[in-house]
Amino acid sequence: MRRLSRAIVSGTSAAFAVVALACGASVSQKYESDVRFERCLALDWQTTVDPGIRHNCWDEWARFYAVGQPRDRIEYARNQVADIEGRAAGAEAAERAAALPEPKSVFEPVPQMATATASASPSAHASASAAVAPLDLKNRPPCETKCDRSLQGCLSGCKVPVCEQFCAQKHGRCVDKCAGQPALAPAPSSSAPPAPSSSAPPASSGTAPPTGRKN
């Protein structure tokens, strides 16, 4: 009977030891994953860091340290890897396109070194990565036009997606404020005849102020 009791006690102790070791390993792995995620996130805010270093950091975290992490963290890491790879491919394509010789005639055939990827416009890739379509400032209210120009200035200084998201949120708040302002009175029609003046000839109807001209 004593032998049976000792066997039960030793078996229970061994089971508790196994459970404690498993929990310890899980906690340690979770801590290591959190530390590495914060390290990769800090690299995103440093504009001087090479994109290859950021890519390796996020790719390694997504492959080896994403177990047990929230879905939003995993999706963020995968998006960062895809974004860096896309930017690298766009930069390489832009370099190949810039290396093409200038055509001497409109009828000159495209060189064989120009591929569909290389001939893509770098500006088109930049606008796609920023998720902001070209702004049409001609038919927008003056308040929203100021918001659009502020957005363009904000995006021009961005080098990471987090900065672009901040600019987009700032632009959305600016447009919301414009929606709460009262509408301005309509401008007088340009077809009305100008008032006569003895000192200066009447102004031409085609010289309206360029209120919506792009910068």
Order of alpha helices (4+ residues) and beta strands (2+ residues): alpha-alpha-alpha-alpha-alpha-alpha
